[in-house]
């Protein structure tokens, strides 16, 4: 095995990716400064008690009228099926779906152990709503975990605490809800949606109509208040004019109440704006036309009384409607003036205050974003100005600093839905420099959280906007290009990453100069990408040049210089040149301890990498204690479930595997613990979590638990293909490991004389998987990539083909050199192929050369040398029993060290 090195922006490994970077444009830029903690098992955590058993967004509506039949029908339907029942309420915007559901939830809270309200207008919003439960139940423990991890924990909590009600408000897509509802079958689901079709597989929707005329008139008069002049005939006429739409009635009543006028007077004002005026802008949308008319009456008054209030409302129209952090309004000036403006908007029912958040009805937002040449508050120029204000508000609300730190995750989570809503509402052709900055910032956070596809979409749009607005040579544009290259690299798309890095290096050298820190940074990224692509002979000269330049420009003790030395050592290690790799790792670790201190996160990281070099050199006597020390130091400094700690614990488990039977039991236990904590801290779908699952399967296979190993690899492969894509290098790695597991199971079954363990079908499937890996690896990585050579070697071994193994060996010698560990293991595979063919003299000759080469290149004490020497002795004794094909140094083994 060979480890992978610390990148300029974080640790990376074929087995674990640990974001620990300090450069803002790298893949995974989190700088972990706060300890992460382990969440307790969900079934052991009690739910919220008594009056605090809910998160309902506001108190019951004191003006709630009518709907008695609807409430009864809802309660009867939900009570009819236990423990699981799902009901869906559909209808126009502003019809009162949310109000009805909120009223039901408040009236029947005592029936339920927990009542949890989730805004469900997107898949991410549903995830965030579930995560909020974990944050409520574990306020001191949840902050360092990802949203996905918190949501998974919440699902488990619901599964183990029956008798709850979950409200999914304003659901937009049934497919977003189905996976969640499918897992939650011990309580009630109540869904509201403007969408009327597509729900049949969940439940038969109940349509909510406008209020009965009498109820509409009552709602209007009660909202208008006791001091307003109310004529019942005029109230009925006004209610009819407003289409008996509850939202419009409440807003009209709020206006009447504020001004102490009669319903007839309001009706006269409303009729200045007949519905036909809005027919074009709101074609086919009677609810929006109604709200637009009310808007014209109300907003002109609000703007006259407080122009700031109108500015705030038009700005909030471009953000997500729910859970708007009120502190985003700090940029509007004097806090007292902002508070007065918010109070005025709330008094006219244009917004709802839910400290520390605000809520704006979607219909109100839609009207605010729709141009009306006759309305001075909604001219094209006014709407564009509001959109620009929204961009600045979001930019000002972003966490400070070039890196994304764990303590900032909660703030990023709260802003993410609003940035996404804003960018979805803004056509890419209208992107401004502020929008480009927002997209770039969001892409950094998404990449940090492992959402590579979404990060790429944001970054591609940011780059296009930057090139259009600033030009291709602007430093910010070059930063966006570099960042997009990092995203492509994280996605395993080196075919796009490398050309982007190459062009960015050339342009930064031309624009900024060859010695600029940004130029050196991109050159380092390019070297990393070359190494990822298997072109180590290309990466090493680039690493050497970058290191020399950083030492000259930044000094020998600058952090970037340390990183370059570390990466050069990693290049030497991957090239099999351990004679230069180990001393350079040792020097980097020693210098970091002297300059930064024993407990600095970078010092711990370099120490981890030194341990990987010792392991690669077969020196487990030095590697294991260093891993143990690094794990202990990271647990003490960062916490037991911190992502960096998880990386070191994973690497320790990998080294223990190499000790054989003596360390396997502990290795499996460490992998299982690391996996559980990775799922909590990073989320079950994070690429690093997937690779820890892969490593656990490898250890299980080595322990003889073939069935469990194969089952684990099957699930990891399915998830990797879904999350990372079928062509991602990590996916190819897992597919090859599944093939190895199937082959082992087939041989175990054959040895046992039965078919229960797989038999010939497993062998055939293993061969097919390796053939697919070879085809995909050649297309994605190239013929000479080490992973392509590995897959070819494994396929040749499965076929017991001497000719195919000789072909792979020739390519390994040409590409990697005669002394590279992978070349040596391929030579050993050739000896095994001769032995399987009964040609013992040829097998002994090939194995003898492998022993000589391994002794010369790796030393007498390297585990690969021991393994080959044992095989040679076995051949000479003419034993016919084959050594296990998955012993120490086996070619199918996953690279599992990070650093």
C-alpha positions in Angstrom: 0.0 0.0 0.0 1.0 3.6 -0.4 -0.5 6.5 1.5 -1.7 9.7 0.1 -0.4 13.1 1.2 -1.6 16.3 2.8 -2.8 18.6 0.1 -2.3 22.3 0.2 -5.9 22.6 1.5 -6.4 19.5 3.5 -5.6 15.8 4.1 -6.6 13.4 1.3 -6.5 9.7 1.0 -8.0 7.0 -1.1 -9.6 5.9 2.1 -10.3 9.0 4.1 -10.6 12.6 3.1 -10.1 14.9 6.1 -10.7 18.6 5.5 -8.1 20.5 7.5 -7.0 23.2 5.1 -6.1 26.8 5.5 -6.2 28.0 1.9 -9.7 29.2 0.9 -9.6 27.9 -2.7 -8.8 24.3 -2.0 -11.0 21.2 -1.9 -12.4 21.1 1.6 -11.4 24.3 3.2 -12.6 23.7 6.8 -10.1 24.7 9.5 -11.3 22.7 12.4 -10.8 24.8 15.6 -13.6 23.5 17.8 -13.8 20.0 19.1 -16.5 17.7 17.6 -18.4 15.4 20.0 -20.1 12.1 19.7 -23.9 12.2 19.7 -25.5 9.6 22.1 -27.7 6.8 20.7 -31.0 8.3 19.7 -33.1 5.8 21.7 -31.5 7.0 24.9 -32.4 10.7 24.5 -35.8 11.7 25.9 -38.0 14.1 23.9 -39.0 17.6 24.8 -41.4 17.7 27.8 -44.7 19.2 28.6 -45.4 22.6 27.0 -42.1 22.5 25.3 -42.8 19.4 23.2 -43.1 21.3 19.9 -41.4 23.9 17.7 -44.7 25.3 16.2 -43.7 28.6 14.5 -46.3 30.8 16.2 -49.1 30.7 18.8 -52.6 29.6 17.8 -54.4 32.3 15.7 -56.7 34.2 18.0 -58.6 35.3 14.8 -59.1 31.8 13.5 -62.7 31.5 12.3 -64.6 28.9 10.4 -63.0 25.7 9.3 -64.6 23.7 12.1 -65.7 21.0 9.6 -62.2 20.9 8.1 -60.6 20.6 11.6 -63.0 17.7 12.5 -62.4 16.0 9.2 -58.6 16.3 9.7 -58.7 15.0 13.3 -61.0 12.0 12.3 -58.8 11.1 9.4 -55.6 11.2 11.4 -57.1 9.2 14.3 -58.5 6.5 12.0 -55.1 4.8 11.4 -52.6 4.2 14.1 -49.7 4.3 14.7 -49.1 5.6 11.2 -51.3 8.1 9.3 -50.6 10.6 6.6 -52.9 13.5 5.6 -52.3 16.1 2.9 -54.1 19.4 2.7 -53.9 21.2 -0.7 -55.1 24.5 -2.0 -54.3 27.9 -3.3 -51.6 30.1 -1.8 -53.1 32.2 1.0 -56.1 29.9 1.3 -55.2 29.1 5.0 -53.6 25.6 4.7 -50.8 26.6 7.1 -53.2 28.3 9.5 -55.5 25.2 9.6 -52.6 22.9 10.2 -51.2 25.1 12.9 -54.6 25.3 14.6 -54.9 21.5 14.6 -51.4 21.1 15.9 -52.0 23.5 18.8 -55.4 22.1 19.7 -54.1 18.5 19.8 -50.6 18.8 21.2 -51.6 16.8 24.2 -52.3 13.8 22.0 -48.7 13.6 20.8 -45.4 13.0 22.5 -43.7 15.6 20.2 -45.1 18.0 17.5 -42.4 19.0 15.0 -42.9 21.6 12.2 -40.8 21.4 9.1 -40.7 23.7 6.1 -40.8 21.3 3.2 -40.4 23.3 0.0 -37.1 21.6 -0.9 -35.2 18.5 -0.1 -32.6 20.5 1.7 -35.2 22.3 3.7 -36.6 19.0 4.9 -33.2 17.8 5.9 -32.6 21.1 7.8 -36.0 20.7 9.6 -35.1 17.2 10.8 -31.6 18.4 11.9 -33.3 21.1 13.9 -34.8 18.5 16.2 -31.3 17.1 17.0 -30.2 20.6 17.7 -33.1 21.1 20.1 -32.5 17.9 21.9 -28.7 18.1 22.0 -28.0 21.8 21.9 -24.4 21.5 23.2 -23.5 18.5 21.0 -25.0 19.1 17.6 -23.1 22.1 16.4 -20.0 20.4 14.9 -22.0 17.8 13.0 -23.2 18.2 9.4 -26.9 18.8 8.6 -27.2 15.4 7.0 -25.8 13.7 10.1 -28.1 15.6 12.4 -31.1 14.7 10.1 -30.1 11.0 10.2 -30.0 11.0 14.0 -33.4 12.7 14.1 -34.9 10.0 11.9 -33.6 7.4 14.3 -35.0 9.4 17.2 -38.5 9.4 15.6 -38.2 5.7 14.9 -37.5 5.0 18.5 -40.0 7.4 20.1 -43.5 6.7 18.8 -46.6 8.9 19.1 -45.4 12.1 17.4 -46.9 14.5 14.8 -44.6 15.9 12.1 -46.0 18.7 9.9 -44.4 19.2 6.5 -45.5 22.7 5.5 -45.7 23.9 1.9 -44.3 20.7 0.4 -43.4 21.2 -3.3 -42.5 17.7 -4.5 -43.9 14.4 -3.3 -40.6 12.7 -4.2 -38.8 14.8 -1.6 -41.1 13.5 1.2 -41.5 9.9 0.3 -38.0 8.7 1.5 -38.5 10.4 4.9 -42.1 9.3 5.4 -41.1 5.8 4.4 -38.7 5.6 7.4 -41.1 7.2 9.9 -44.0 4.8 10.6 -44.6 5.4 14.3 -46.6 8.6 14.2 -48.7 11.1 12.2 -47.7 13.1 9.1 -49.6 16.2 8.2 -48.6 17.8 4.8 -49.6 21.1 3.3 -49.1 21.9 -0.4 -50.2 24.2 -3.2 -49.6 21.2 -5.5 -52.8 19.2 -6.0 -51.5 16.2 -8.0 -48.9 13.5 -7.5 -49.7 12.6 -3.8 -51.7 9.4 -4.5 -48.9 7.1 -3.4 -48.7 8.8 0.1 -52.4 9.7 0.8 -55.5 11.1 -0.8 -55.2 14.9 -0.6 -57.9 17.0 1.0 -58.6 20.2 -0.9 -59.1 23.4 1.2 -61.5 25.9 -0.4 -61.9 29.6 0.3 -63.8 30.5 3.4 -67.6 30.4 3.6 -68.9 34.0 2.9 -70.2 34.3 6.5 -66.8 33.1 7.9 -64.9 35.4 5.6 -66.9 38.4 6.8 -66.4 37.4 10.4 -62.6 37.1 9.9 -62.5 40.5 8.2 -64.5 42.2 11.0 -62.6 40.6 13.8 -59.2 41.5 12.2 -60.4 45.1 11.6 -60.7 45.5 15.3 -63.1 47.0 17.8 -62.1 50.6 17.0 -62.7 50.4 13.2 -66.0 51.5 11.7 -67.5 48.4 10.4 -70.7 48.0 8.3 -71.8 44.4 8.0 -73.0 45.0 4.4 -69.8 46.7 3.4 -67.8 44.0 5.2 -69.5 41.3 3.2 -69.0 43.2 0.0 -65.3 43.6 0.8 -64.9 40.0 1.7 -66.5 39.0 -1.7 -64.2 41.5 -3.5 -61.2 39.7 -1.9 -62.5 36.3 -3.0 -62.9 35.1 0.6 -59.1 34.5 0.6 -58.0 34.4 4.3 -54.5 36.0 3.7 -56.1 38.9 1.8 -58.8 39.3 4.4 -56.3 39.5 7.3 -54.1 42.0 5.5 -57.1 44.2 4.6 -58.4 43.9 8.2 -55.0 44.9 9.5 -55.1 48.1 7.3 -58.6 49.0 8.4 -57.6 48.5 12.0 -54.5 50.6 11.7 -56.3 53.5 10.1 -59.7 53.3 11.8 -61.6 53.5 8.6 -64.7 51.6 7.4 -64.8 48.6 5.2 -66.6 50.7 2.7 -63.8 53.2 2.6 -61.2 50.5 2.2 -63.4 49.0 -0.6 -63.3 52.3 -2.4 -59.5 52.4 -2.2 -59.2 48.8 -3.4 -61.4 49.4 -6.4 -58.9 52.0 -7.7 -56.9 48.8 -8.6 -59.4 46.5 -10.4 -58.4 42.9 -11.0 -58.1 43.5 -14.7 -55.1 45.7 -14.0 -53.2 42.6 -12.8 -54.5 40.2 -15.4 -51.3 40.2 -17.5 -48.9 40.0 -14.6 -50.8 37.3 -12.8 -52.5 35.4 -15.6 -54.3 32.3 -14.2 -53.4 33.2 -10.5 -56.4 34.7 -8.8 -54.7 34.5 -5.4 -51.8 36.6 -6.6 -54.0 39.1 -8.3 -56.0 39.5 -5.0 -52.8 40.0 -2.9 -51.4 42.4 -5.5 -54.5 44.6 -5.1 -54.2 44.5 -1.3 -50.4 45.2 -1.7 -51.1 48.4 -3.6 -53.4 49.7 -0.9 -51.1 48.7 2.0 -47.6 49.3 0.7 -48.3 52.9 -0.4 -49.3 53.7 3.1 -46.4 51.9 4.7 -44.0 53.6 2.3 -45.4 57.0 3.2 -45.1 56.3 7.0 -41.7 54.6 6.9 -39.8 54.2 3.6 -37.4 51.8 5.3 -40.2 49.3 6.0 -41.0 49.2 2.3 -37.3 48.7 1.5 -37.0 45.9 4.0 -40.0 44.0 2.7 -39.0 44.3 -0.9 -35.5 43.0 0.0 -36.8 40.0 2.0 -38.9 39.0 -1.0 -35.7 37.6 -2.6 -34.9 35.3 0.2 -36.4 32.1 1.5 -39.8 32.8 3.2 -39.2 31.0 6.5 -36.6 31.4 9.3 -35.1 34.6 8.0 -32.5 35.7 10.6 -33.5 39.1 11.7 -29.9 40.1 12.2 -29.5 40.2 8.4 -31.2 43.5 8.6 -28.3 45.1 10.5 -27.1 46.6 7.3 -30.2 48.8 7.0 -28.8 51.2 9.5 -29.9 52.3 13.0 -31.2 49.2 14.9 -34.0 51.2 16.5 -35.2 52.4 13.1 -35.0 48.8 11.8 -37.0 47.5 14.8 -39.7 50.2 14.2 -39.9 49.2 10.5 -40.2 45.5 11.3 -42.9 46.3 13.9 -44.8 48.4 11.3 -44.7 45.5 8.7 -45.8 43.0 11.3 -48.7 45.4 12.3 -50.0 45.3 8.8 -49.6 41.5 8.6 -47.0 41.8 5.9 -44.5 39.7 7.9 -44.6 37.5 11.0 -42.2 38.0 13.8 -40.8 34.8 15.4 -37.7 36.0 17.2 -34.9 35.7 16.3 -36.5 35.0 12.9 -39.0 36.6 10.5 -41.4 35.0 8.1 -42.8 36.4 4.9 -45.7 34.7 3.1 -44.8 33.3 -0.2 -47.6 35.2 -2.0 -46.4 38.5 -0.6 -42.9 37.7 -1.8 -44.2 36.8 -5.2 -46.1 40.0 -5.6 -43.1 42.0 -4.4 -40.9 40.5 -7.1 -43.4 41.1 -9.9 -43.0 44.4 -11.8 -45.9 46.8 -12.1 -45.2 50.0 -14.1 -48.1 51.7 -12.3 -46.7 51.0 -8.9 -43.7 53.2 -7.9 -42.7 50.6 -5.4 -42.5 47.8 -8.0 -41.0 49.4 -11.1 -38.3 47.4 -12.9 -35.7 49.7 -11.3 -37.1 49.3 -7.8 -37.2 45.5 -8.1 -33.6 45.3 -9.4 -32.6 47.6 -6.5 -34.3 45.3 -4.0 -32.5 42.3 -5.5 -29.1 44.1 -5.2 -29.9 44.9 -1.6 -30.7 41.3 -0.9 -27.3 40.2 -2.3 -25.5 42.7 -0.1 -27.5 41.7 3.0 -26.5 38.1 2.4 -22.8 39.0 1.8 -22.7 41.0 5.0 -24.2 38.1 6.9 -21.6 35.6 5.9 -19.2 34.4 8.6 -15.9 36.2 8.5 -12.6 34.7 7.6 -11.1 33.0 4.6 -11.6 29.5 5.9 -14.8 27.7 7.0 -14.5 26.7 10.7 -16.7 24.2 12.6 -18.1 26.9 14.9 -19.4 28.7 11.8 -21.3 25.7 10.5 -24.6 26.7 12.2 -24.4 30.2 10.6 -23.7 28.7 7.2 -26.7 26.3 7.6 -29.0 29.2 8.5 -27.9 31.2 5.5 -27.7 28.5 2.9 -31.5 28.3 2.1 -31.6 32.0 1.6 -28.5 32.1 -0.6 -30.0 29.3 -2.7 -33.4 30.9 -2.9 -31.8 34.2 -4.0 -29.6 32.6 -6.7 -32.5 30.5 -8.0 -34.6 33.6 -8.3 -31.9 35.6 -10.1 -31.3 34.7 -13.7 -27.6 33.9 -14.4 -27.6 36.6 -17.1 -28.4 39.1 -14.4 -25.6 38.0 -12.0 -23.7 41.0 -10.5 -20.3 41.0 -8.8 -22.1 40.5 -5.5 -24.0 37.5 -6.8 -20.8 36.0 -8.1 -19.2 36.4 -4.6 -22.3 34.7 -3.0 -22.1 31.8 -5.4 -18.4 31.3 -4.8 -18.9 31.4 -1.0 -21.8 28.9 -1.2 -19.8 26.6 -3.4 -17.0 26.6 -0.8 -19.4 25.6 2.0 -21.1 22.9 -0.2 -17.7 21.4 -1.1 -16.7 21.4 2.6 -19.9 19.5 3.4 -19.2 16.9 0.7 -22.0 18.2 -1.7 -19.7 18.1 -4.8 -22.3 18.3 -7.5 -24.0 21.3 -6.0 -20.7 23.0 -5.3 -19.7 22.5 -9.0 -22.9 24.0 -10.3 -22.5 27.1 -8.1 -18.8 27.5 -9.0 -19.4 27.1 -12.7 -22.0 29.8 -12.6 -19.7 32.0 -10.4 -16.9 31.6 -12.9 -19.0 32.4 -15.9 -20.3 35.5 -14.1 -16.8 36.6 -13.1 -15.4 36.2 -16.6 -18.3 38.3 -18.0 -18.2 41.0 -15.4 -14.5 41.2 -14.5 -12.7 39.6 -17.4 -10.7 36.4 -17.6 -7.5 37.9 -16.1 -9.0 39.5 -13.0 -7.5 37.9 -9.8 -10.9 37.1 -8.5 -11.8 35.3 -11.7 -8.6 33.3 -11.5 -9.4 32.4 -7.9 -12.8 31.1 -9.1 -11.1 29.0 -11.8 -8.7 27.5 -9.3 -11.6 26.7 -7.0 -13.6 25.0 -9.8 -10.5 22.9 -10.5 -10.5 21.9 -6.9 -14.1 20.8 -7.1 -13.5 18.8 -10.3 -10.6 17.1 -8.6 -12.7 16.3 -5.5 -15.3 14.8 -7.9 -12.6 12.7 -9.5 -13.0 14.5 -12.8 -9.3 15.0 -13.5 -10.0 15.3 -17.2 -11.4 18.7 -16.4 -9.4 19.6 -13.3 -6.0 19.3 -14.9 -6.5 21.5 -17.9 -8.2 24.1 -15.7 -5.2 24.1 -13.3 -2.8 24.3 -16.2 -4.4 27.3 -17.7 -4.8 29.0 -14.3 -1.1 28.5 -13.6 -0.2 30.0 -16.9 -2.5 33.0 -16.5 -1.5 33.6 -12.9 2.1 33.6 -13.8 1.4 36.1 -16.6 -1.0 38.4 -14.5 0.4 38.1 -11.0 3.9 36.9 -11.6 5.6 33.5 -11.1 6.4 34.2 -7.4 2.9 35.4 -6.3 1.6 33.2 -3.5 -1.6 32.5 -5.5 0.5 31.3 -8.5 2.5 29.0 -6.2 -0.7 27.7 -4.7 -2.2 26.8 -8.1 1.0 25.1 -9.2 0.9 23.0 -6.0 -2.7 22.0 -6.8 -1.7 21.1 -10.3 1.1 18.8 -8.9 -1.5 17.2 -6.7 -3.8 16.5 -9.7 -0.9 15.0 -11.6 -0.2 12.7 -8.7 -3.9 11.8 -8.5 -3.9 10.9 -12.2 -0.9 8.6 -11.6 1.6 10.9 -13.3 3.9 11.0 -10.3 6.9 11.7 -12.6 5.2 14.9 -13.6 4.2 15.9 -10.1 7.6 15.5 -8.4 9.4 18.2 -10.5 6.5 20.6 -10.0 6.5 19.9 -6.3 10.3 20.5 -6.2 10.0 23.8 -8.1 7.1 25.0 -5.9 9.0 24.2 -2.8 12.1 26.0 -3.9 10.1 29.1 -4.8 8.2 29.1 -1.6 11.3 28.7 0.5 12.8 31.7 -1.5 9.6 33.9 -1.5 7.9 33.0 1.8 10.8 31.6 3.9 11.6 28.1 5.1 9.2 28.2 8.1 6.1 29.6 6.3 3.0 27.3 6.5 2.8 27.0 2.7 6.4 26.0 2.6 5.8 23.2 5.2 2.9 22.0 3.0 5.0 22.0 -0.1 7.7 19.9 1.7 5.0 17.5 2.9 3.6 17.2 -0.6 6.9 16.6 -2.2 7.6 13.8 0.4 4.2 12.4 -0.6 5.2 12.4 -4.2 8.4 10.5 -3.4 6.4 8.0 -1.4 3.9 7.4 -4.2 6.8 6.9 -6.6 8.2 4.2 -4.3 11.2 6.4 -3.4 11.0 5.9 0.3 14.7 6.7 0.7 13.9 10.3 0.0 10.3 10.3 1.3 10.9 9.3 4.9 13.7 11.8 5.7 11.7 14.6 4.2 8.6 13.7 6.2 10.8 13.5 9.3 12.3 16.9 8.7 8.9 18.5 8.1 7.4 17.0 11.3 10.4 18.1 13.4 10.4 21.6 12.0 6.7 22.0 12.6 7.1 20.9 16.2 9.9 23.4 16.7 8.1 26.3 14.9 4.5 25.7 15.6 4.6 23.6 18.8 3.8 20.0 19.7 0.0 20.4 19.7 -0.6 22.7 16.7 -3.1 21.1 14.3 -0.6 21.2 11.5 2.1 19.6 13.7 -0.3 16.8 14.4 -1.1 16.5 10.7 2.5 16.2 9.7 3.1 13.7 12.4 0.2 11.6 11.0 1.8 11.8 7.6 5.2 10.7 8.9 3.5 7.6 10.3 2.1 6.9 6.8 5.6 7.0 5.5 6.9 4.6 8.1 4.0 2.3 7.3 4.7 2.5 3.5 8.3 1.6 4.3 7.1 -1.5 6.2 8.4 -0.1 9.5 5.3 -0.8 11.7 7.5 -0.6 14.8 7.7 3.1 14.3 4.4 3.7 12.5 2.1 2.2 15.1 3.4 4.2 18.1 3.3 7.4 16.0 -0.3 6.7 15.0 -1.2 6.0 18.6 0.4 9.2 19.8 -1.3 11.2 17.1 -4.7 9.8 17.8 -4.3 10.5 21.5 -3.0 14.1 20.9 -5.9 14.8 18.5 -8.4 13.4 20.9 -7.1 15.6 23.6 -6.7 18.8 21.5 -9.7 18.4 19.1 -12.1 15.9 20.6 -12.7 12.2 20.0 -15.1 12.7 17.1 -13.3 15.5 15.4 -12.8 14.9 11.7 -9.0 15.0 12.0 -9.1 12.5 14.9 -11.3 10.2 12.8 -8.6 10.3 10.1 -5.8 9.3 12.5 -8.0 6.6 14.0 -8.8 5.2 10.6 -5.1 5.2 9.7 -4.2 3.5 13.0 -6.8 0.8 12.2 -5.1 0.3 8.7 -1.7 -0.1 10.3 -3.1 -2.6 12.8 -4.5 -4.6 9.8 -0.9 -5.0 8.5 0.2 -6.7 11.7 -2.1 -9.7 10.7 -4.2 -11.6 13.1 -2.8 -9.9 16.2 -4.2 -6.5 15.3 -7.3 -7.4 13.2 -9.8 -7.5 16.1 -8.8 -4.1 17.3 -8.7 -2.8 13.7 -12.3 -3.8 13.1 -13.4 -2.2 16.4 -11.6 1.1 15.5 -13.1 1.1 12.0 -16.6 0.5 13.5 -16.2 3.3 15.9 -14.7 5.6 13.3 -17.6 4.8 10.9 -20.3 5.5 13.6 -18.7 8.9 14.4 -18.1 9.8 10.7 -21.8 9.2 10.0 -22.7 11.6 12.9 -20.0 14.3 12.2 -19.8 14.2 8.4 -23.0 12.5 7.5 -23.6 9.0 6.1 -23.3 10.1 2.5 -20.1 12.1 2.8 -17.3 10.6 0.6 -15.0 10.1 3.6 -17.7 8.2 5.4 -18.2 5.9 2.4 -14.5 5.1 2.3 -14.4 4.3 6.0 -17.2 1.8 5.3 -15.0 0.4 2.5 -12.1 0.0 4.8 -14.2 -1.7 7.4 -15.3 -4.2 4.7 -11.6 -4.8 3.9 -10.8 -5.6 7.5 -13.8 -7.9 7.8 -12.6 -9.7 4.6 -9.2 -10.1 6.1 -10.8 -11.4 9.3 -12.5 -14.2 7.4 -16.0 -12.6 7.6 -16.6 -12.9 3.8 -20.3 -12.6 3.9 -20.4 -9.5 6.0 -17.6 -7.9 4.0 -19.3 -8.6 0.6 -22.6 -7.2 1.9 -20.8 -4.1 3.1 -19.0 -3.6 -0.2 -22.3 -4.1 -2.1 -23.9 -1.3 -0.1 -20.9 1.0 -0.3 -20.8 0.5 -4.1 -24.5 1.3 -4.5 -24.1 4.5 -2.4 -20.8 5.5 -4.1 -22.4 5.2 -7.6 -25.4 7.2 -6.5 -23.5 9.9 -4.6 -20.1 10.1 -6.4 -21.0 8.7 -9.8 -20.0 5.5 -11.5 -16.8 6.9 -12.9 -15.4 8.5 -9.7 -12.0 6.9 -8.7 -13.3 6.0 -5.2 -16.3 4.2 -6.9 -13.9 2.3 -9.1 -11.8 1.4 -6.1 -14.8 0.1 -4.2 -16.0 -1.9 -7.3 -12.6 -3.5 -7.5 -12.7 -4.4 -3.8 -16.1 -6.0 -4.2 -14.7 -8.1 -7.0 -11.9 -9.2 -4.7 -14.4 -10.1 -2.0 -16.5 -12.1 -4.4 -13.4 -13.9 -5.6 -12.4 -14.7 -2.1 -15.9 -16.0 -1.3 -15.9 -18.1 -4.4 -12.6 -19.7 -3.4 -13.7 -20.2 0.2 -16.9 -21.9 -1.1 -14.9 -24.1 -3.4 -12.6 -25.1 -0.6 -15.5 -26.0 1.5 -17.2 -28.0 -1.2 -20.4 -26.0 -1.2 -22.1 -23.2 -3.1 -23.4 -21.3 -0.1 -20.3 -19.0 -0.1 -20.6 -18.0 -3.7 -19.0 -20.6 -6.0 -18.6 -20.1 -9.7 -21.2 -17.4 -9.9 -19.2 -15.2 -7.6 -16.0 -15.8 -9.7 -17.9 -14.8 -12.9 -19.3 -11.7 -11.3 -15.8 -10.8 -9.9 -14.3 -11.1 -13.4 -17.1 -9.0 -14.9 -16.6 -6.3 -12.2 -12.9 -6.1 -12.8 -13.4 -5.9 -16.5 -15.8 -3.0 -16.0 -13.3 -1.3 -13.7 -10.5 -1.7 -16.2 -12.6 -0.2 -19.0 -13.8 2.7 -16.8 -10.3 3.3 -15.3 -8.7 3.4 -18.8 -11.3 5.9 -19.9 -11.3 8.1 -16.8 -7.7 7.7 -15.5 -5.7 6.4 -18.4 -3.9 3.2 -19.3 -0.9 3.9 -17.1 -2.7 5.0 -13.9 -1.7 2.8 -11.0 -5.3 2.0 -10.3 -5.8 0.8 -13.9 -2.7 -1.4 -13.5 -4.0 -2.7 -10.2 -7.4 -3.7 -11.8 -5.6 -5.4 -14.7 -3.4 -7.3 -12.2 -6.4 -8.5 -10.2 -8.2 -9.6 -13.3 -5.1 -11.5 -14.5 -4.9 -13.2 -11.1 -8.6 -14.1 -11.2 -8.0 -15.8 -14.6 -4.7 -17.3 -13.4 -3.3 -15.9 -16.6 0.5 -16.0 -17.0 0.4 -14.0 -20.2 -1.9 -11.2 -18.8 0.2 -10.9 -15.6 3.4 -10.6 -17.6 1.8 -7.8 -19.6 0.8 -5.9 -16.5 4.3 -6.5 -15.0 5.9 -5.0 -18.1 3.7 -1.9 -17.8 4.4 -1.6 -14.0 8.1 -1.7 -14.6 7.8 0.9 -17.4 5.4 3.3 -15.5 6.4 2.8 -11.8 9.9 1.3 -12.0 11.2 -2.2 -11.0 11.3 -1.4 -7.3 7.9 0.1 -6.8 5.8 -2.0 -4.3 3.0 -2.4 -6.9 5.6 -3.8 -9.4 6.9 -6.2 -6.8 3.4 -7.5 -5.9 2.6 -7.9 -9.6 5.8 -10.0 -9.9 4.7 -12.1 -7.0 1.3 -12.5 -8.7 3.2 -13.8 -11.7 5.0 -16.4 -9.6 1.6 -17.5 -8.2 0.3 -17.8 -11.8 3.2 -20.1 -12.7 2.6 -22.1 -9.5 -1.1 -22.5 -10.3 -0.1 -23.8 -13.8 2.2 -26.4 -12.1 5.4 -24.7 -13.4 7.2 -24.6 -10.0 10.7 -23.9 -11.4 9.4 -20.9 -13.2 7.5 -19.8 -10.2 10.6 -20.1 -8.0 12.7 -18.1 -10.5 10.2 -15.3 -10.6 9.6 -15.2 -6.9 13.4 -15.3 -6.2 13.8 -12.1 -8.4 10.9 -10.5 -6.5 12.6 -11.2 -3.2 15.9 -9.7 -4.5 14.2 -6.6 -5.8 12.2 -6.1 -2.6 15.2 -6.6 -0.4 17.2 -4.1 -2.5 14.4 -1.4 -2.8 12.5 -1.8 0.5 14.9 -3.6 2.8 15.1 -6.9 4.7 12.5 -5.8 7.3 9.8 -4.6 5.0 6.6 -6.7 5.3 6.5 -7.2 1.5 10.0 -8.7 1.6 8.9 -11.0 4.4 5.8 -12.1 2.5 7.8 -12.8 -0.7 10.5 -14.6 1.2 7.9 -16.8 2.8 6.4 -17.6 -0.6 9.7 -18.5 -2.0 10.4 -20.8 0.9 7.0 -22.4 0.4 7.7 -23.0 -3.3 11.1 -24.5 -2.5 9.4 -26.9 -0.2 7.1 -27.7 -3.1 3.9 -27.0 -1.1 0.9 -27.2 -3.3 -1.4 -25.2 -1.0 -1.6 -21.6 -2.2 -0.9 -18.8 0.2 -4.0 -16.7 0.8 -4.3 -14.1 -2.0 -5.2 -11.5 0.5 -2.3 -11.5 2.9 0.0 -8.7 3.8 0.7 -6.4 0.8 -2.0 -7.9 -1.3 -2.6 -6.0 -4.5 -6.3 -5.5 -4.0 -6.0 -3.8 -0.7 -7.4 -0.3 -0.5 -5.0 2.6 0.2 -6.3 3.7 3.6 -3.8 6.2 5.0 -4.3 9.9 4.9 -1.9 12.7 5.5 
